[in-house]
Amino acid sequence: MSLTSTLTVYGESALDRGLIPDFIVRRAIRYLSQQRLDEIASSTLEQAADAKWEYIEELKARLEIAIETEKANEQHYEVSSWSSGHVGWGVTSEAMKALKYTIVISALSKLSSVICHFWLHLDPALRADAHFPSTPQVSTEFIQSCLGKNMKYSCCLYPTGKESLDVAEDLMLESYCEKAKLVDGMDILDLGCGWGSLTLFLAKKYPKSRITSLSNSATQKIHIDSQAALRGLSNVEVFTGDVKVFDFAGIRSFDRVMSIEMFEHMKNYDFLLAKISTWLKSNKDAAGGNAYLFVHIFCHKDTPYHFEENDGWMSRNFFSGGTMPSFDLFSYFQRSLTLERSWWINGRHYGKTCEDWLILQDSNTKKWIGSGREGELVTGKKGGSEEERKAEGVKSFYK
């Protein structure tokens, strides 16, 4: 094993035990981010243009909409419940390392220079005619204590920088409604719905609308269904399936399809957008005369790239098979849907979101660490002593 590999192993072990303070972790993240920035900056304009075109052609040549979806699902979404008062939903212990240690502040504002909102509409001339992991998972009670009231596991909006996380969640959700031109009575699909932050928000805001959600996680469906029932929302229906194979064509159609931070897990956008185009109503049948796809992604301002296994911890454990899109990437994939409008949002909003997540987690440290409840931090672990379970819980907390 090389010196670098050895140091990486020992470093990650120290992180798992909470032995490395955040100010050192931040410096390490910024160092790794700078490596990526230097790599991008080392190309001439001509080289960068050629590399982008090669990247786009490579995406179009792929035979699948997405890769490693099961692995990504386990890293992000499948979490079992520890206590009976909480329904399972998801981030695994590996994903929590990103929640705790991907403190992106300036790093994200550089690498993912913008958060982008896109508005694509259906051109009639272009229209194309559960896995549950066996490894230990972080408890739902713990994960819920790290996110805002809507459990929005994506970028929030801080116009002044002084908003609370709960307010920032609502502001971003409201911005989706405005940009997507939603009105009550629409048929809306939340594609890659996560734990239902948008689904439940829309169901309450538009009581006459029919909100359909698609998630690759069975535990997310359980959570959203239970929350809808608790809130008296009868206009929500959740489906579990992989977008690669799941199909709404012939089952139902929508005035709007909305997708929040899911496209970063995709590869062949021609295939994906062609499929989505068959889920949209024809413009003549759509509310307001147009059916639209609205997409929120994080991206680099001009350079797309893959998250690959040898890129480091993030690619190995948190974003397997992932894509860093560029702001203009969807303009190269307009065979089935036409790009009409896009919006830039500074990446510092995501930095602030992550800071708020970290503050919430740190504020609950004493609730778990040193409280005797460390073993409750994980579920799904079979066998082993109580001490081993507590050790696994501590490891999960600091990850």
C-alpha positions, 0 to 999 in steps of 0.5 A, spaced: 500 500 500 502 506 498 504 512 503 498 516 500 493 510 501 495 508 508 494 515 510 487 515 507 485 509 511 488 512 517 485 519 516 478 516 514 478 512 521 480 518 525 474 521 522 470 516 524 472 516 531 471 524 531 478 525 532 479 530 527 476 537 528 472 541 523 477 546 521 482 541 519 477 537 515 475 544 511 482 545 509 482 538 506 476 539 503 478 546 500 485 542 498 481 537 494 477 542 491 482 546 489 485 540 485 479 539 481 479 547 479 487 546 477 485 540 473 480 544 469 484 551 469 490 547 466 486 546 459 486 551 454 479 554 451 480 549 445 482 543 449 476 545 454 471 545 448 474 539 445 473 535 452 466 538 453 464 535 446 467 528 447 464 528 454 457 530 451 458 524 445 460 519 451 454 521 454 449 520 448 453 513 446 451 510 453 446 505 453 443 506 460 439 512 463 443 511 469 449 507 472 450 504 479 443 506 481 442 501 487 449 503 490 447 510 489 440 508 493 443 505 498 448 511 499 443 516 500 436 513 501 435 507 504 434 507 512 430 503 517 427 506 523 430 505 530 424 507 534 416 506 533 415 513 532 419 514 526 418 511 519 424 509 515 427 514 510 434 515 508 441 516 508 446 511 510 452 512 515 456 513 509 452 518 506 452 522 513 460 522 512 458 527 507 453 531 511 458 532 516 464 533 512 462 535 506 462 542 509 462 546 502 462 553 504 467 556 499 469 549 496 462 548 493 461 555 491 467 554 487 466 547 484 459 547 483 459 555 482 451 555 481 445 551 482 441 551 476 433 551 475 431 549 468 424 549 464 423 545 458 417 544 454 414 539 450 415 540 442 409 536 439 414 535 433 419 532 437 415 528 442 417 520 442 411 515 441 426 495 493 432 494 495 433 494 503 441 494 505 443 489 510 449 493 512 448 498 518 444 504 517 443 510 521 437 511 525 431 515 522 431 519 529 438 521 528 437 523 520 431 527 522 435 531 527 440 534 522 435 537 517 429 542 516 422 541 518 421 539 510 426 534 510 429 537 504 435 534 502 437 539 497 439 546 496 435 551 500 435 559 498 438 564 503 436 571 499 439 575 505 444 570 508 440 570 515 434 566 514 433 560 518 434 553 515 426 552 515 425 559 512 430 557 507 427 551 505 420 554 504 423 559 500 426 554 495 420 550 495 416 557 493 421 559 488 420 552 484 412 553 484 413 560 481 418 558 476 414 552 474 408 556 473 404 552 477 396 553 479 391 549 483 388 543 479 394 540 475 397 533 475 404 534 477 410 528 478 415 529 483 421 525 479 426 523 484 422 525 490 426 524 496 423 524 502 417 528 500 419 535 501 416 538 495 411 532 494 408 534 501 409 542 500 405 541 493 400 537 496 398 542 501 399 548 497 395 546 491 389 541 494 386 540 488 392 538 484 394 531 484 401 529 486 404 523 484 411 521 486 417 516 484 422 514 488 427 508 488 427 507 495 421 503 498 422 507 505 421 513 502 414 511 500 413 509 507 415 515 510 411 520 505 405 516 505 405 516 513 406 524 513 401 525 507 396 521 512 398 525 518 397 531 515 390 529 512 393 530 504 389 525 500 392 528 493 398 524 494 400 517 490 407 515 491 410 509 486 417 506 488 421 504 482 428 505 478 427 511 473 431 506 468 425 501 467 419 505 471 414 508 465 408 512 466 407 512 459 399 509 458 398 509 465 398 517 467 400 524 464 402 530 467 402 538 466 408 538 470 414 534 471 419 536 477 425 533 479 430 536 484 437 534 484 436 527 481 439 529 474 446 529 477 445 521 478 443 520 470 448 519 464 444 519 457 440 525 458 437 523 451 434 517 453 431 520 460 428 526 456 425 522 451 422 518 456 419 524 460 416 527 454 412 521 454 409 522 461 407 529 459 401 531 456 400 534 449 400 542 449 393 542 447 391 538 453 396 541 458 393 546 463 395 553 461 397 550 454 404 548 455 406 541 459 413 543 462 419 539 465 422 543 471 429 541 473 433 543 479 441 541 479 447 543 482 453 544 476 459 547 474 459 553 471 462 551 464 465 544 465 461 537 466 465 531 469 464 524 472 464 522 479 469 516 478 472 511 483 479 514 483 476 521 485 476 519 492 471 519 498 466 522 495 466 518 488 467 512 492 462 512 498 457 518 496 456 519 489 457 513 485 455 513 478 454 521 479 455 526 474 457 534 475 453 537 469 455 544 466 450 549 466 449 549 459 449 541 458 442 540 457 442 545 451 446 539 447 440 534 449 434 537 445 431 532 441 425 530 445 424 537 449 426 544 448 430 548 453 426 555 454 429 558 460 434 557 465 436 560 472 443 561 476 443 561 483 450 562 487 453 555 490 454 559 496 446 558 498 448 550 498 454 552 502 449 555 507 445 549 507 450 545 509 453 549 514 446 549 517 445 541 517 452 541 520 450 546 526 443 541 527 448 535 528 453 538 532 447 541 537 445 534 538 451 531 539 450 530 547 443 527 545 447 521 542 455 521 544 456 519 551 449 518 553 448 511 552 444 511 546 450 510 541 447 503 539 441 507 537 444 511 532 444 504 527 439 499 525 439 493 521 446 490 524 445 483 526 449 480 532 454 483 536 455 485 543 452 492 545 459 495 545 460 493 538 453 496 536 455 502 540 462 503 537 458 502 530 453 508 532 459 512 534 462 511 527 456 513 524 455 519 527 462 522 525 461 519 518 
